[in-house]
Amino acid sequence: MKDGKATLHPEWCIDCGECFNVCPVRAVVVEDDDIAQIFNYKHKILLVPSVFFAQFKEKLTLDAIKGILYDMGFTELCTVEQGADLLVDEINRYIKEFDDEKPVISSYCPAVVRLIQVRFPSFANRIMRLIPPLEVTAQYYRSEYQKNGVSLEDVGIFYVTPCAAKIAAIKAPVGGYTSPINGVINMSELYNKVFLAYKQKGAGEHEHCPLTHSSLSSVGIRWSTTGGEAVNIRGRALAIDSMPNVIDFLERLENEEIKGVDFLELRACDMSCCGGILVQDNRFLIRERIEKMAEELPLKHMLDQEFKNVCSGYIPMDPVEPRAMIKYHSDLTIALQRMEESRRLRRMLPDIDCGACGAPSCEALADDIVCDRATLDHCVILHAHQAGPDML
């Protein structure tokens, strides 16, 4: 808060969506794409995560949901997680061949990737240089249409997102690759449209609609849940969800309190994608439904050779570069000096994150002070101690 108004520093933002969750007047909005954009394309492909289907209660069948989506104008539906099986061996190979200090950190959650870029830049080199399943699947569809002689101008690939971070990751990806996804649809908005259509028309008119490449495995469908990635790793792998837990763990790792971990699955949202800010239903119920769906699927999906051949070339990505210095100063020398001064100030501040100064945390106030946006007098606790016992 500055002068009574909430202030956002764009260069610090990691797109985690926490501001969306906590704003009492819903002043924060998620900038997604208008669903009407699908009609700009002849071929309208929708990439649907399992979390979307798992929001609906059992009475609204998968066939009914698919039928409603086709009625909305989509010409092809596919499951996002089909690329996960291909990544299992690639990730284990990557960890085995990783010649730097471990743990390797998953690249799945874009909010965590951006958090590391901004707040834990020394860990940027540990972020796995493999694209997530969503991008693997999207690249496959783009290649298939191109191979069949379809102009890419006629192909629109859209993703239903459970969170804000994936919107930013698709629009401005890190790691040197360009996403083939043309638009990102708010999961909350699409859920409401599907549910309303079901209420108005019922499920009977929407039976027997195909779901392209729907052969998921229990490995793939669990990928978006907490532990769904880490369980496939050979070696010591930990899964941590919820941004406060992720930050706490990374701080402990930075302080060398944690040793002997090979792989970290870090997810910004509580219960991972089941708890995304754009998910409508209860995250625990969604996780339960995904587990029930997984029990009916094979352990591993036997990917055809064509899928492997097409996707293998897209999996690697460039190193993720840190961007922590931007918030202090564009000049590296000044930025380093301010970073050290900020750390010194944090030790002086009470570390209770009361928010009375207008900053969301003592750490944020320290950063504001070194960047000349605040002074120590803004800390009411410190000011009261300096003024004497009568002020306490």
KAFEN-V306805 format. One line per field, one symbol per residue. burial: I if it has 16 or more other ideal C-beta (glycine too) atoms within 10 Angstrom, else O. Layout:
BEGIN
burial = ???
END
This chain:
BEGIN
burial = OOOOOOOOOOOOOIIIIIIIOOOOOOOIOIOIIOIOOIOOIOIIIIIIIIIIIIIIOOOIOOOIIIIIIIOOOIOIIIIIIIIIIIIIOIIIOIIOOIOOOIIIIIIIIIIIIIIIIIIIIOIIIIIIIIIIIIIIIIIIIIIIIOOOOOOOOOIIIIIIIIIIIIIIIIOOIIIOOOIIIIIIIIIIIIIOOIIOIIOOOOIOOIOOIOIOIOIIIIIIIIIIIIIIIIOIIOOOIIIIIIIOOIIOIIOOIOOOOOOOIIIIIIIIIIIIIIIIIIIIOOIOOIIOIIOOIIOOIOOOIOIOOOIOOIIOOIIOIOOIOIIIIOIIIOOOOOIOOIIOOIOOIOOOIOOOOOOOIIIOIIIIIIIIIIOOIIOOOIIOIIOOOOOOOOOO
END
